Amino acid sequence: MMTRREFLACSGSTACALLSGCAASTPLSKAGFRDFGGPDQPYLGLATSLPEEYDYAAEVEGVIPAGLRGTLFRNGPGLFDRGGLRKRSLLDGDGLIQRFHFHDHGVRFRNRFVATPKLVEEAAAGRFLYPTWSTLAPGGLWNNFWGPGRIHSQAGVTVFPWQGRLYAFDESSLPFELDPVTLETRGESRLGIASEIPVIFAAHGKFDPLTGEWLHFGIQYGRRVSLHLTCFAANGTLSRHRIIDLPRYVYLHDWFVAKSHVMLSLHPLEVEVWGPLLGVRSILDSLRWRPEQGNLLLVLARDFSGVPLLFPTEPSFMWHSVNAFERGDELIADFVGYADPDHLVGPGAAANAVMTGGKGRGHTPGQLWRYRIESGQKRVARELLATGNFEWPRIDERGRCRPNRFVWLCAANPDEFFWSAIQRIDLQSGQRTRYDFGAGCYCGEPVFVPRNSAVPEGNGWVLTEVYDSRTRKSLLAVLDGERLADGPLARVMLRHHVPFSYHGWWLGS
Ligand SMILES: [Fe+2]
């Protein structure tokens, strides 16, 4: 009679025979990656783990503007390796929170990992124990069967202050609450929602600055794929929640929230679910880009009532929306779109190649696009707003859900995956301004901070974290949001590097 382990090994072999390429999702050997790389691989510092946690007064070059007082929180993957093994994607690591506190005498820096159960258990064991979205757990099928149920949150995508507390989010889970000063992890949180309500959260919640509401979506993957919509009122209580079945088994990262509508762009990046379920292939290696199916835009009233409308349109992969708003009878939604997510999916994809020291092949650039949907019409108009090689769009958050004029983005040079410049685009005039940090320097999402609450849109500063491969250290650059080309007003110099970081949020003092 077979033991359970023998049965799983046997059924794993059968499943592997039926699912080609399943061996591709096993952990990499750390021995195959040289931290920081060589002179011809300047970007590899972004794929190098930062296991240390720090707390110090950072040196400042230049002058911090007198009005810039408050705290920038950032989140992103900080640890890619453990026990001689390594994750397969740059977009897969334990969540590392950074805190830059701007006060009257300088800037205090602190970084700390989110102490998720996954991190705590793996740190104690000295090795990876669980599968993650790009990489199976070591140990074969025994440790990976029914994979999605074994994937634990790494709380490593976004970080938001809310109601005096701080929360770190992953892609498809509950957030973790942190101490806003010490960054100590307080534990997983349901954000005050009763346990009988089955909520799940993606990373990109949206604050409406006028109503004070906080809106979230989440995707529940199971036999069916369900969309969770959640809205908190300004006083922090749950305002509404609805679950809707989706017509596609789709991987989604961000969405759109306007004054009166919400919208999801169901791009044709589908998850072939049997590989992860059987534990023979990661979710990343189960993503399939099917452009022939086009996009479906799902539009719903912002009170989550009524039947969702579906609008077919051309295929376009999206990581991040810019903003959405109504103008007259039109719903307008701006985003960075890709004709093909070949930086993520397929052989040689740049986000994966970097984990073994490679650059990956040239990828399809992210462009600035706009959807326009006229009320009562069945058709979507799609308009290219700006060509380039963009990602990480941010706006002046005071204008979210309403018409905005400016967007700040990271821009990469042609054929580069990583971004070396910050660019502002004026959506009214089309005018662009830009600052390039130069060869071997790589910048991240530009967080806009208004000079004060009363100034016009765009009057303020832009904060971007820059990895400088020449020093193998990172810095936080402070630029005038209206005069990017003048370069940084100040540089907050870190004593070490910070790997690839995703998203930040500013909390004024
Ligand atoms: Fe994101």
Residues whose N, C-alpha, C, O or C-beta is under 5 A from the ligand:
A	BS01	LIG	none
